[in-house]
Amino acid sequence: MYDDYNEILTIPQLADLLQIGMNTAYSLVNSGEIESFKVKNSHRIQRSAVTDYIIRKSKKRLKGLKMINT
């Protein structure tokens, strides 16, 4: 199913990818803003979940900018 193991991220990799702190990365995952699953006690995040989060945030920001400009 996953030919490339880079499809699954850990919290430190998520933090590095989004250029955020570890606490913020944990907060995004624990709140459900970025979907994840656990392997024992460690969170794992599909790269597609990060992409979905970025798209949602971008749309929300664009919607806010449109409201300001009208």
C-alpha positions in Angstrom: 0.0 0.0 0.0 2.7 2.5 0.9 5.7 2.1 -1.4 7.3 5.2 0.1 7.6 5.3 3.9 7.8 9.1 3.7 4.0 8.9 3.4 3.8 8.5 7.2 5.1 11.2 9.5 6.0 11.4 13.2 5.3 14.5 15.3 8.9 15.8 15.0 8.7 15.4 11.2 5.3 17.2 11.2 6.8 20.0 13.2 9.8 20.2 10.8 7.6 20.1 7.7 5.2 22.9 8.9 8.1 24.8 10.5 6.3 24.9 13.9 7.2 23.9 17.4 6.7 20.5 18.9 4.0 21.8 21.3 2.1 23.3 18.4 2.4 20.0 16.4 1.1 18.0 19.3 -1.7 20.5 19.8 -2.8 20.2 16.1 -2.8 16.4 16.3 -4.5 16.2 19.8 -7.2 18.6 18.8 -8.0 16.6 15.6 -7.1 19.5 13.3 -4.6 17.1 11.7 -5.8 13.5 11.6 -3.5 10.9 13.0 -3.4 7.4 14.4 -1.3 5.9 17.2 1.2 3.0 17.1 1.5 2.2 20.8 2.0 5.6 22.3 3.4 7.4 19.2 1.3 9.5 16.9 1.6 8.8 13.1 0.3 11.2 10.5 -0.4 10.5 6.9 1.1 13.1 4.6 -2.3 13.5 2.9 -3.8 14.6 6.3 -1.2 17.4 6.4 -2.1 18.4 2.9 -5.8 18.5 3.8 -5.0 20.7 6.8 -3.0 23.1 4.6 -5.8 23.3 2.0 -8.5 23.9 4.7 -6.4 26.7 6.3 -5.7 28.3 2.9 -9.4 28.3 2.0 -10.3 29.8 5.4 -7.7 32.5 4.9 -8.9 33.3 1.4 -12.5 33.5 2.5 -11.4 35.9 5.3 -9.5 38.1 2.8 -12.5 38.2 0.4 -14.7 39.5 3.3 -12.3 42.3 4.1 -12.0 43.4 0.4 -15.8 43.6 -0.2 
